[in-house]
Amino acid sequence: MRAQINLDRGREYPYDQPDDVETPFPANDWAHAAARGILAGLKGRGGVGNELEQYDEEIRQEIISEAADVIRLAHSHHV
């Protein structure tokens, strides 16, 4: 299942991982893990992945944080 692969890649290679840290740190919660999985899937798509790699550490962390917030909000509204 593609979703499981993306979730695993997001755990192994977190998009929001600081550049100077080699060992992946765990997600804060399920929504943070989901956001990492979504970005892991996007990173594997040619042009999108290339663009995502252009962002610095601060922006990558912001992208994951905001995506996790949207995921949590959607879940709380059962959308």
PDB file with SEQRES, HELIX, SHEET and CRYST1 records, atoms N, CA, C and O in Angstrom:
SEQRES   1 A   79  MET ARG ALA GLN ILE ASN LEU ASP ARG GLY ARG GLU TYR          
SEQRES   2 A   79  PRO TYR ASP GLN PRO ASP ASP VAL GLU THR PRO PHE PRO          
SEQRES   3 A   79  ALA ASN ASP TRP ALA HIS ALA ALA ALA ARG GLY ILE LEU          
SEQRES   4 A   79  ALA GLY LEU LYS GLY ARG GLY GLY VAL GLY ASN GLU LEU          
SEQRES   5 A   79  GLU GLN TYR ASP GLU GLU ILE ARG GLN GLU ILE ILE SER          
SEQRES   6 A   79  GLU ALA ALA ASP VAL ILE ARG LEU ALA HIS SER HIS HIS          
SEQRES   7 A   79  VAL                                                          
HELIX    1 AA1 ARG A    2  GLU A   12  1                                  11    
HELIX    2 AA2 TRP A   30  LYS A   43  1                                  14    
HELIX    3 AA3 GLY A   46  LEU A   52  1                                   7    
HELIX    4 AA4 GLU A   57  SER A   76  1                                  20    
CRYST1    1.000    1.000    1.000  90.00  90.00  90.00 P 1           1          
ATOM      1  N   MET A   1       0.847  -1.180   0.000  1.00  0.00           N  
ATOM      2  CA  MET A   1       0.000   0.000   0.000  1.00  0.00           C  
ATOM      3  C   MET A   1       0.891   1.242   0.000  1.00  0.00           C  
ATOM      4  O   MET A   1       1.802   1.365   0.819  1.00  0.00           O  
ATOM      5  N   ARG A   2       0.620   2.145  -0.914  1.00  0.00           N  
ATOM      6  CA  ARG A   2       1.427   3.361  -1.080  1.00  0.00           C  
ATOM      7  C   ARG A   2       1.425   4.234   0.178  1.00  0.00           C  
ATOM      8  O   ARG A   2       2.453   4.810   0.535  1.00  0.00           O  
ATOM      9  N   ALA A   3       0.289   4.333   0.841  1.00  0.00           N  
ATOM     10  CA  ALA A   3       0.201   5.162   2.046  1.00  0.00           C  
ATOM     11  C   ALA A   3       1.174   4.669   3.117  1.00  0.00           C  
ATOM     12  O   ALA A   3       1.831   5.475   3.775  1.00  0.00           O  
ATOM     13  N   GLN A   4       1.268   3.361   3.291  1.00  0.00           N  
ATOM     14  CA  GLN A   4       2.183   2.799   4.289  1.00  0.00           C  
ATOM     15  C   GLN A   4       3.631   3.079   3.917  1.00  0.00           C  
ATOM     16  O   GLN A   4       4.452   3.390   4.780  1.00  0.00           O  
ATOM     17  N   ILE A   5       3.938   2.970   2.638  1.00  0.00           N  
ATOM     18  CA  ILE A   5       5.295   3.263   2.170  1.00  0.00           C  
ATOM     19  C   ILE A   5       5.648   4.716   2.474  1.00  0.00           C  
ATOM     20  O   ILE A   5       6.736   5.002   2.974  1.00  0.00           O  
ATOM     21  N   ASN A   6       4.728   5.636   2.172  1.00  0.00           N  
ATOM     22  CA  ASN A   6       4.982   7.056   2.440  1.00  0.00           C  
ATOM     23  C   ASN A   6       5.120   7.326   3.934  1.00  0.00           C  
ATOM     24  O   ASN A   6       5.980   8.103   4.349  1.00  0.00           O  
ATOM     25  N   LEU A   7       4.287   6.695   4.734  1.00  0.00           N  
ATOM     26  CA  LEU A   7       4.379   6.870   6.180  1.00  0.00           C  
ATOM     27  C   LEU A   7       5.731   6.369   6.690  1.00  0.00           C  
ATOM     28  O   LEU A   7       6.367   7.019   7.520  1.00  0.00           O  
ATOM     29  N   ASP A   8       6.162   5.217   6.193  1.00  0.00           N  
ATOM     30  CA  ASP A   8       7.468   4.674   6.599  1.00  0.00           C  
ATOM     31  C   ASP A   8       8.611   5.586   6.150  1.00  0.00           C  
ATOM     32  O   ASP A   8       9.543   5.833   6.915  1.00  0.00           O  
ATOM     33  N   ARG A   9       8.544   6.083   4.920  1.00  0.00           N  
ATOM     34  CA  ARG A   9       9.590   6.999   4.429  1.00  0.00           C  
ATOM     35  C   ARG A   9       9.613   8.292   5.234  1.00  0.00           C  
ATOM     36  O   ARG A   9      10.680   8.837   5.521  1.00  0.00           O  
ATOM     37  N   GLY A  10       8.432   8.777   5.594  1.00  0.00           N  
ATOM     38  CA  GLY A  10       8.363   9.988   6.410  1.00  0.00           C  
ATOM     39  C   GLY A  10       8.988   9.792   7.779  1.00  0.00           C  
ATOM     40  O   GLY A  10       9.549  10.723   8.357  1.00  0.00           O  
ATOM     41  N   ARG A  11       8.886   8.576   8.294  1.00  0.00           N  
ATOM     42  CA  ARG A  11       9.496   8.265   9.590  1.00  0.00           C  
ATOM     43  C   ARG A  11      11.012   8.125   9.438  1.00  0.00           C  
ATOM     44  O   ARG A  11      11.767   8.602  10.285  1.00  0.00           O  
ATOM     45  N   GLU A  12      11.455   7.477   8.369  1.00  0.00           N  
ATOM     46  CA  GLU A  12      12.889   7.242   8.156  1.00  0.00           C  
ATOM     47  C   GLU A  12      13.634   8.493   7.701  1.00  0.00           C  
ATOM     48  O   GLU A  12      14.783   8.717   8.081  1.00  0.00           O  
ATOM     49  N   TYR A  13      12.962   9.310   6.876  1.00  0.00           N  
ATOM     50  CA  TYR A  13      13.595  10.501   6.299  1.00  0.00           C  
ATOM     51  C   TYR A  13      12.664  11.698   6.460  1.00  0.00           C  
ATOM     52  O   TYR A  13      12.122  12.197   5.474  1.00  0.00           O  
ATOM     53  N   PRO A  14      12.474  12.165   7.698  1.00  0.00           N  
ATOM     54  CA  PRO A  14      11.526  13.255   7.933  1.00  0.00           C  
ATOM     55  C   PRO A  14      11.915  14.537   7.193  1.00  0.00           C  
ATOM     56  O   PRO A  14      13.059  14.989   7.256  1.00  0.00           O  
ATOM     57  N   TYR A  15      10.948  15.101   6.500  1.00  0.00           N  
ATOM     58  CA  TYR A  15      11.174  16.338   5.740  1.00  0.00           C  
ATOM     59  C   TYR A  15      11.586  17.484   6.657  1.00  0.00           C  
ATOM     60  O   TYR A  15      12.330  18.373   6.243  1.00  0.00           O  
ATOM     61  N   ASP A  16      11.115  17.471   7.882  1.00  0.00           N  
ATOM     62  CA  ASP A  16      11.404  18.556   8.822  1.00  0.00           C  
ATOM     63  C   ASP A  16      12.619  18.281   9.707  1.00  0.00           C  
ATOM     64  O   ASP A  16      12.859  19.011  10.669  1.00  0.00           O  
ATOM     65  N   GLN A  17      13.376  17.251   9.398  1.00  0.00           N  
ATOM     66  CA  GLN A  17      14.572  16.922  10.166  1.00  0.00           C  
ATOM     67  C   GLN A  17      15.614  18.030  10.015  1.00  0.00           C  
ATOM     68  O   GLN A  17      15.907  18.443   8.893  1.00  0.00           O  
ATOM     69  N   PRO A  18      16.175  18.516  11.114  1.00  0.00           N  
ATOM     70  CA  PRO A  18      17.246  19.510  11.003  1.00  0.00           C  
ATOM     71  C   PRO A  18      18.418  18.953  10.190  1.00  0.00           C  
ATOM     72  O   PRO A  18      18.724  17.764  10.266  1.00  0.00           O  
ATOM     73  N   ASP A  19      19.056  19.808   9.428  1.00  0.00           N  
ATOM     74  CA  ASP A  19      20.149  19.399   8.540  1.00  0.00           C  
ATOM     75  C   ASP A  19      21.330  18.779   9.282  1.00  0.00           C  
ATOM     76  O   ASP A  19      22.014  17.910   8.742  1.00  0.00           O  
ATOM     77  N   ASP A  20      21.572  19.219  10.510  1.00  0.00           N  
ATOM     78  CA  ASP A  20      22.752  18.761  11.240  1.00  0.00           C  
ATOM     79  C   ASP A  20      22.484  17.542  12.128  1.00  0.00           C  
ATOM     80  O   ASP A  20      23.344  17.157  12.920  1.00  0.00           O  
ATOM     81  N   VAL A  21      21.309  16.937  12.005  1.00  0.00           N  
ATOM     82  CA  VAL A  21      20.947  15.773  12.809  1.00  0.00           C  
ATOM     83  C   VAL A  21      20.838  14.563  11.889  1.00  0.00           C  
ATOM     84  O   VAL A  21      20.123  14.601  10.887  1.00  0.00           O  
ATOM     85  N   GLU A  22      21.549  13.486  12.229  1.00  0.00           N  
ATOM     86  CA  GLU A  22      21.542  12.301  11.374  1.00  0.00           C  
ATOM     87  C   GLU A  22      20.445  11.311  11.739  1.00  0.00           C  
ATOM     88  O   GLU A  22      19.848  10.705  10.849  1.00  0.00           O  
ATOM     89  N   THR A  23      20.166  11.133  13.021  1.00  0.00           N  
ATOM     90  CA  THR A  23      19.166  10.173  13.461  1.00  0.00           C  
ATOM     91  C   THR A  23      17.788  10.839  13.468  1.00  0.00           C  
ATOM     92  O   THR A  23      17.600  11.864  14.124  1.00  0.00           O  
ATOM     93  N   PRO A  24      16.830  10.265  12.746  1.00  0.00           N  
ATOM     94  CA  PRO A  24      15.500  10.868  12.695  1.00  0.00           C  
ATOM     95  C   PRO A  24      14.868  10.961  14.091  1.00  0.00           C  
ATOM     96  O   PRO A  24      14.940  10.014  14.875  1.00  0.00           O  
ATOM     97  N   PHE A  25      14.263  12.083  14.386  1.00  0.00           N  
ATOM     98  CA  PHE A  25      13.564  12.212  15.650  1.00  0.00           C  
ATOM     99  C   PHE A  25      12.101  11.821  15.436  1.00  0.00           C  
ATOM    100  O   PHE A  25      11.560  12.014  14.347  1.00  0.00           O  
ATOM    101  N   PRO A  26      11.463  11.274  16.469  1.00  0.00           N  
ATOM    102  CA  PRO A  26      10.089  10.799  16.316  1.00  0.00           C  
ATOM    103  C   PRO A  26       9.103  11.947  16.104  1.00  0.00           C  
ATOM    104  O   PRO A  26       9.339  13.082  16.518  1.00  0.00           O  
ATOM    105  N   ALA A  27       8.004  11.617  15.454  1.00  0.00           N  
ATOM    106  CA  ALA A  27       6.936  12.600  15.256  1.00  0.00           C  
ATOM    107  C   ALA A  27       6.324  12.960  16.607  1.00  0.00           C  
ATOM    108  O   ALA A  27       6.332  12.157  17.541  1.00  0.00           O  
ATOM    109  N   ASN A  28       5.795  14.175  16.694  1.00  0.00           N  
ATOM    110  CA  ASN A  28       5.156  14.639  17.933  1.00  0.00           C  
ATOM    111  C   ASN A  28       3.860  13.898  18.217  1.00  0.00           C  
ATOM    112  O   ASN A  28       3.529  13.636  19.373  1.00  0.00           O  
ATOM    113  N   ASP A  29       3.128  13.563  17.165  1.00  0.00           N  
ATOM    114  CA  ASP A  29       1.858  12.860  17.304  1.00  0.00           C  
ATOM    115  C   ASP A  29       1.464  12.278  15.946  1.00  0.00           C  
ATOM    116  O   ASP A  29       2.231  12.357  14.987  1.00  0.00           O  
ATOM    117  N   TRP A  30       0.286  11.703  15.871  1.00  0.00           N  
ATOM    118  CA  TRP A  30      -0.173  11.029  14.652  1.00  0.00           C  
ATOM    119  C   TRP A  30      -0.300  11.994  13.474  1.00  0.00           C  
ATOM    120  O   TRP A  30      -0.018  11.612  12.338  1.00  0.00           O  
ATOM    121  N   ALA A  31      -0.720  13.238  13.720  1.00  0.00           N  
ATOM    122  CA  ALA A  31      -0.885  14.211  12.637  1.00  0.00           C  
ATOM    123  C   ALA A  31       0.474  14.650  12.095  1.00  0.00           C  
ATOM    124  O   ALA A  31       0.629  14.859  10.892  1.00  0.00           O  
ATOM    125  N   HIS A  32       1.439  14.788  12.971  1.00  0.00           N  
ATOM    126  CA  HIS A  32       2.805  15.132  12.565  1.00  0.00           C  
ATOM    127  C   HIS A  32       3.369  14.002  11.703  1.00  0.00           C  
ATOM    128  O   HIS A  32       4.008  14.255  10.682  1.00  0.00           O  
ATOM    129  N   ALA A  33       3.130  12.754  12.120  1.00  0.00           N  
ATOM    130  CA  ALA A  33       3.576  11.600  11.337  1.00  0.00           C  
ATOM    131  C   ALA A  33       2.885  11.576   9.977  1.00  0.00           C  
ATOM    132  O   ALA A  33       3.514  11.263   8.966  1.00  0.00           O  
ATOM    133  N   ALA A  34       1.597  11.903   9.949  1.00  0.00           N  
ATOM    134  CA  ALA A  34       0.847  11.928   8.689  1.00  0.00           C  
ATOM    135  C   ALA A  34       1.396  13.002   7.753  1.00  0.00           C  
ATOM    136  O   ALA A  34       1.564  12.760   6.558  1.00  0.00           O  
ATOM    137  N   ALA A  35       1.672  14.173   8.288  1.00  0.00           N  
ATOM    138  CA  ALA A  35       2.218  15.257   7.464  1.00  0.00           C  
ATOM    139  C   ALA A  35       3.574  14.852   6.877  1.00  0.00           C  
ATOM    140  O   ALA A  35       3.854  15.122   5.709  1.00  0.00           O  
ATOM    141  N   ARG A  36       4.397  14.213   7.678  1.00  0.00           N  
ATOM    142  CA  ARG A  36       5.687  13.730   7.179  1.00  0.00           C  
ATOM    143  C   ARG A  36       5.485  12.707   6.066  1.00  0.00           C  
ATOM    144  O   ARG A  36       6.216  12.711   5.076  1.00  0.00           O  
ATOM    145  N   GLY A  37       4.504  11.838   6.224  1.00  0.00           N  
ATOM    146  CA  GLY A  37       4.219  10.839   5.199  1.00  0.00           C  
ATOM    147  C   GLY A  37       3.756  11.468   3.899  1.00  0.00           C  
ATOM    148  O   GLY A  37       4.162  11.042   2.818  1.00  0.00           O  
ATOM    149  N   ILE A  38       2.911  12.475   4.001  1.00  0.00           N  
ATOM    150  CA  ILE A  38       2.434  13.166   2.807  1.00  0.00           C  
ATOM    151  C   ILE A  38       3.600  13.820   2.074  1.00  0.00           C  
ATOM    152  O   ILE A  38       3.712  13.708   0.854  1.00  0.00           O  
ATOM    153  N   LEU A  39       4.459  14.497   2.812  1.00  0.00           N  
ATOM    154  CA  LEU A  39       5.607  15.151   2.174  1.00  0.00           C  
ATOM    155  C   LEU A  39       6.588  14.130   1.612  1.00  0.00           C  
ATOM    156  O   LEU A  39       7.226  14.386   0.590  1.00  0.00           O  
ATOM    157  N   ALA A  40       6.717  12.979   2.262  1.00  0.00           N  
ATOM    158  CA  ALA A  40       7.589  11.931   1.723  1.00  0.00           C  
ATOM    159  C   ALA A  40       7.064  11.468   0.365  1.00  0.00           C  
ATOM    160  O   ALA A  40       7.845  11.216  -0.552  1.00  0.00           O  
ATOM    161  N   GLY A  41       5.751  11.358   0.240  1.00  0.00           N  
ATOM    162  CA  GLY A  41       5.164  10.983  -1.039  1.00  0.00           C  
ATOM    163  C   GLY A  41       5.382  12.039  -2.096  1.00  0.00           C  
ATOM    164  O   GLY A  41       5.677  11.716  -3.247  1.00  0.00           O  
ATOM    165  N   LEU A  42       5.243  13.290  -1.726  1.00  0.00           N  
ATOM    166  CA  LEU A  42       5.441  14.381  -2.680  1.00  0.00           C  
ATOM    167  C   LEU A  42       6.898  14.490  -3.111  1.00  0.00           C  
ATOM    168  O   LEU A  42       7.186  14.802  -4.266  1.00  0.00           O  
ATOM    169  N   LYS A  43       7.821  14.233  -2.178  1.00  0.00           N  
ATOM    170  CA  LYS A  43       9.245  14.308  -2.516  1.00  0.00           C  
ATOM    171  C   LYS A  43       9.629  13.299  -3.582  1.00  0.00           C  
ATOM    172  O   LYS A  43      10.598  13.499  -4.313  1.00  0.00           O  
ATOM    173  N   GLY A  44       8.871  12.213  -3.673  1.00  0.00           N  
ATOM    174  CA  GLY A  44       9.164  11.192  -4.659  1.00  0.00           C  
ATOM    175  C   GLY A  44       8.624  11.491  -6.046  1.00  0.00           C  
ATOM    176  O   GLY A  44       8.760  10.671  -6.954  1.00  0.00           O  
ATOM    177  N   ARG A  45       8.019  12.642  -6.220  1.00  0.00           N  
ATOM    178  CA  ARG A  45       7.437  13.010  -7.514  1.00  0.00           C  
ATOM    179  C   ARG A  45       8.316  14.063  -8.190  1.00  0.00           C  
ATOM    180  O   ARG A  45       8.261  15.244  -7.844  1.00  0.00           O  
ATOM    181  N   GLY A  46       9.103  13.637  -9.130  1.00  0.00           N  
ATOM    182  CA  GLY A  46       9.981  14.476  -9.941  1.00  0.00           C  
ATOM    183  C   GLY A  46      10.080  15.946  -9.599  1.00  0.00           C  
ATOM    184  O   GLY A  46      10.786  16.322  -8.663  1.00  0.00           O  
ATOM    185  N   GLY A  47       9.381  16.778 -10.346  1.00  0.00           N  
ATOM    186  CA  GLY A  47       9.476  18.227 -10.207  1.00  0.00           C  
ATOM    187  C   GLY A  47       9.093  18.730  -8.829  1.00  0.00           C  
ATOM    188  O   GLY A  47       9.735  19.635  -8.296  1.00  0.00           O  
ATOM    189  N   VAL A  48       8.053  18.150  -8.247  1.00  0.00           N  
ATOM    190  CA  VAL A  48       7.625  18.566  -6.907  1.00  0.00           C  
ATOM    191  C   VAL A  48       8.729  18.289  -5.902  1.00  0.00           C  
ATOM    192  O   VAL A  48       9.062  19.140  -5.077  1.00  0.00           O  
ATOM    193  N   GLY A  49       9.296  17.081  -5.977  1.00  0.00           N  
ATOM    194  CA  GLY A  49      10.379  16.718  -5.064  1.00  0.00           C  
ATOM    195  C   GLY A  49      11.573  17.642  -5.184  1.00  0.00           C  
ATOM    196  O   GLY A  49      12.178  18.024  -4.183  1.00  0.00           O  
ATOM    197  N   ASN A  50      11.908  17.998  -6.415  1.00  0.00           N  
ATOM    198  CA  ASN A  50      13.029  18.923  -6.625  1.00  0.00           C  
ATOM    199  C   ASN A  50      12.751  20.274  -5.994  1.00  0.00           C  
ATOM    200  O   ASN A  50      13.637  20.866  -5.378  1.00  0.00           O  
ATOM    201  N   GLU A  51      11.542  20.763  -6.138  1.00  0.00           N  
ATOM    202  CA  GLU A  51      11.175  22.050  -5.545  1.00  0.00           C  
ATOM    203  C   GLU A  51      11.204  21.982  -4.018  1.00  0.00           C  
ATOM    204  O   GLU A  51      11.697  22.903  -3.367  1.00  0.00           O  
ATOM    205  N   LEU A  52      10.678  20.897  -3.446  1.00  0.00           N  
ATOM    206  CA  LEU A  52      10.658  20.763  -1.992  1.00  0.00           C  
ATOM    207  C   LEU A  52      12.057  20.740  -1.402  1.00  0.00           C  
ATOM    208  O   LEU A  52      12.261  21.206  -0.281  1.00  0.00           O  
ATOM    209  N   GLU A  53      13.015  20.209  -2.133  1.00  0.00           N  
ATOM    210  CA  GLU A  53      14.389  20.149  -1.644  1.00  0.00           C  
ATOM    211  C   GLU A  53      15.057  21.523  -1.615  1.00  0.00           C  
ATOM    212  O   GLU A  53      16.100  21.683  -0.980  1.00  0.00           O  
ATOM    213  N   GLN A  54      14.486  22.502  -2.280  1.00  0.00           N  
ATOM    214  CA  GLN A  54      15.069  23.841  -2.352  1.00  0.00           C  
ATOM    215  C   GLN A  54      14.859  24.647  -1.067  1.00  0.00           C  
ATOM    216  O   GLN A  54      15.566  25.625  -0.827  1.00  0.00           O  
ATOM    217  N   TYR A  55      13.885  24.237  -0.237  1.00  0.00           N  
ATOM    218  CA  TYR A  55      13.556  25.013   0.959  1.00  0.00           C  
ATOM    219  C   TYR A  55      14.554  24.762   2.078  1.00  0.00           C  
ATOM    220  O   TYR A  55      15.093  23.664   2.220  1.00  0.00           O  
ATOM    221  N   ASP A  56      14.789  25.802   2.871  1.00  0.00           N  
ATOM    222  CA  ASP A  56      15.703  25.639   3.993  1.00  0.00           C  
ATOM    223  C   ASP A  56      14.991  24.948   5.161  1.00  0.00           C  
ATOM    224  O   ASP A  56      13.780  24.728   5.136  1.00  0.00           O  
ATOM    225  N   GLU A  57      15.769  24.621   6.161  1.00  0.00           N  
ATOM    226  CA  GLU A  57      15.282  23.867   7.318  1.00  0.00           C  
ATOM    227  C   GLU A  57      14.078  24.536   7.987  1.00  0.00           C  
ATOM    228  O   GLU A  57      13.109  23.860   8.331  1.00  0.00           O  
ATOM    229  N   GLU A  58      14.131  25.828   8.169  1.00  0.00           N  
ATOM    230  CA  GLU A  58      13.053  26.548   8.847  1.00  0.00           C  
ATOM    231  C   GLU A  58      11.732  26.431   8.073  1.00  0.00           C  
ATOM    232  O   GLU A  58      10.680  26.191   8.666  1.00  0.00           O  
ATOM    233  N   ILE A  59      11.791  26.599   6.771  1.00  0.00           N  
ATOM    234  CA  ILE A  59      10.588  26.503   5.940  1.00  0.00           C  
ATOM    235  C   ILE A  59      10.062  25.073   5.926  1.00  0.00           C  
ATOM    236  O   ILE A  59       8.850  24.866   5.977  1.00  0.00           O  
ATOM    237  N   ARG A  60      10.945  24.087   5.859  1.00  0.00           N  
ATOM    238  CA  ARG A  60      10.514  22.678   5.877  1.00  0.00           C  
ATOM    239  C   ARG A  60       9.772  22.366   7.165  1.00  0.00           C  
ATOM    240  O   ARG A  60       8.742  21.692   7.143  1.00  0.00           O  
ATOM    241  N   GLN A  61      10.286  22.848   8.280  1.00  0.00           N  
ATOM    242  CA  GLN A  61       9.629  22.617   9.567  1.00  0.00           C  
ATOM    243  C   GLN A  61       8.269  23.319   9.614  1.00  0.00           C  
ATOM    244  O   GLN A  61       7.309  22.782  10.168  1.00  0.00           O  
ATOM    245  N   GLU A  62       8.191  24.504   9.040  1.00  0.00           N  
ATOM    246  CA  GLU A  62       6.930  25.241   8.999  1.00  0.00           C  
ATOM    247  C   GLU A  62       5.893  24.510   8.132  1.00  0.00           C  
ATOM    248  O   GLU A  62       4.718  24.439   8.493  1.00  0.00           O  
ATOM    249  N   ILE A  63       6.324  23.981   7.014  1.00  0.00           N  
ATOM    250  CA  ILE A  63       5.419  23.244   6.120  1.00  0.00           C  
ATOM    251  C   ILE A  63       4.827  22.044   6.856  1.00  0.00           C  
ATOM    252  O   ILE A  63       3.617  21.822   6.813  1.00  0.00           O  
ATOM    253  N   ILE A  64       5.672  21.275   7.526  1.00  0.00           N  
ATOM    254  CA  ILE A  64       5.187  20.100   8.252  1.00  0.00           C  
ATOM    255  C   ILE A  64       4.258  20.520   9.384  1.00  0.00           C  
ATOM    256  O   ILE A  64       3.207  19.909   9.577  1.00  0.00           O  
ATOM    257  N   SER A  65       4.626  21.536  10.122  1.00  0.00           N  
ATOM    258  CA  SER A  65       3.806  21.997  11.240  1.00  0.00           C  
ATOM    259  C   SER A  65       2.424  22.446  10.776  1.00  0.00           C  
ATOM    260  O   SER A  65       1.413  22.087  11.381  1.00  0.00           O  
ATOM    261  N   GLU A  66       2.383  23.222   9.715  1.00  0.00           N  
ATOM    262  CA  GLU A  66       1.099  23.711   9.211  1.00  0.00           C  
ATOM    263  C   GLU A  66       0.260  22.575   8.623  1.00  0.00           C  
ATOM    264  O   GLU A  66      -0.958  22.550   8.796  1.00  0.00           O  
ATOM    265  N   ALA A  67       0.897  21.656   7.943  1.00  0.00           N  
ATOM    266  CA  ALA A  67       0.164  20.505   7.398  1.00  0.00           C  
ATOM    267  C   ALA A  67      -0.421  19.674   8.542  1.00  0.00           C  
ATOM    268  O   ALA A  67      -1.571  19.242   8.466  1.00  0.00           O  
ATOM    269  N   ALA A  68       0.355  19.448   9.593  1.00  0.00           N  
ATOM    270  CA  ALA A  68      -0.136  18.689  10.749  1.00  0.00           C  
ATOM    271  C   ALA A  68      -1.311  19.407  11.404  1.00  0.00           C  
ATOM    272  O   ALA A  68      -2.263  18.755  11.833  1.00  0.00           O  
ATOM    273  N   ASP A  69      -1.264  20.732  11.490  1.00  0.00           N  
ATOM    274  CA  ASP A  69      -2.369  21.503  12.066  1.00  0.00           C  
ATOM    275  C   ASP A  69      -3.649  21.317  11.246  1.00  0.00           C  
ATOM    276  O   ASP A  69      -4.730  21.164  11.814  1.00  0.00           O  
ATOM    277  N   VAL A  70      -3.533  21.329   9.922  1.00  0.00           N  
ATOM    278  CA  VAL A  70      -4.689  21.135   9.043  1.00  0.00           C  
ATOM    279  C   VAL A  70      -5.246  19.723   9.224  1.00  0.00           C  
ATOM    280  O   VAL A  70      -6.461  19.535   9.284  1.00  0.00           O  
ATOM    281  N   ILE A  71      -4.368  18.743   9.309  1.00  0.00           N  
ATOM    282  CA  ILE A  71      -4.807  17.356   9.496  1.00  0.00           C  
ATOM    283  C   ILE A  71      -5.556  17.215  10.815  1.00  0.00           C  
ATOM    284  O   ILE A  71      -6.613  16.586  10.857  1.00  0.00           O  
ATOM    285  N   ARG A  72      -5.028  17.788  11.889  1.00  0.00           N  
ATOM    286  CA  ARG A  72      -5.700  17.730  13.197  1.00  0.00           C  
ATOM    287  C   ARG A  72      -7.073  18.406  13.141  1.00  0.00           C  
ATOM    288  O   ARG A  72      -8.057  17.876  13.658  1.00  0.00           O  
ATOM    289  N   LEU A  73      -7.126  19.567  12.514  1.00  0.00           N  
ATOM    290  CA  LEU A  73      -8.387  20.309  12.423  1.00  0.00           C  
ATOM    291  C   LEU A  73      -9.419  19.528  11.615  1.00  0.00           C  
ATOM    292  O   LEU A  73     -10.580  19.442  12.015  1.00  0.00           O  
ATOM    293  N   ALA A  74      -9.010  18.964  10.491  1.00  0.00           N  
ATOM    294  CA  ALA A  74      -9.938  18.171   9.684  1.00  0.00           C  
ATOM    295  C   ALA A  74     -10.453  16.986  10.489  1.00  0.00           C  
ATOM    296  O   ALA A  74     -11.637  16.659  10.420  1.00  0.00           O  
ATOM    297  N   HIS A  75      -9.586  16.348  11.243  1.00  0.00           N  
ATOM    298  CA  HIS A  75     -10.000  15.206  12.061  1.00  0.00           C  
ATOM    299  C   HIS A  75     -10.998  15.643  13.135  1.00  0.00           C  
ATOM    300  O   HIS A  75     -11.987  14.953  13.386  1.00  0.00           O  
ATOM    301  N   SER A  76     -10.743  16.765  13.755  1.00  0.00           N  
ATOM    302  CA  SER A  76     -11.635  17.215  14.840  1.00  0.00           C  
ATOM    303  C   SER A  76     -13.009  17.612  14.314  1.00  0.00           C  
ATOM    304  O   SER A  76     -13.991  17.594  15.057  1.00  0.00           O  
ATOM    305  N   HIS A  77     -13.081  17.974  13.026  1.00  0.00           N  
ATOM    306  CA  HIS A  77     -14.355  18.339  12.412  1.00  0.00           C  
ATOM    307  C   HIS A  77     -14.954  17.148  11.651  1.00  0.00           C  
ATOM    308  O   HIS A  77     -16.029  17.251  11.060  1.00  0.00           O  
ATOM    309  N   HIS A  78     -14.244  16.031  11.679  1.00  0.00           N  
ATOM    310  CA  HIS A  78     -14.700  14.799  11.000  1.00  0.00           C  
ATOM    311  C   HIS A  78     -15.048  15.057   9.549  1.00  0.00           C  
ATOM    312  O   HIS A  78     -16.070  14.598   9.038  1.00  0.00           O  
ATOM    313  N   VAL A  79     -14.171  15.803   8.902  1.00  0.00           N  
ATOM    314  CA  VAL A  79     -14.381  16.125   7.477  1.00  0.00           C  
ATOM    315  C   VAL A  79     -13.859  14.999   6.625  1.00  0.00           C  
ATOM    316  O   VAL A  79     -13.936  15.065   5.399  1.00  0.00           O  
TER     317      VAL A  79                                                      
END                                                                             
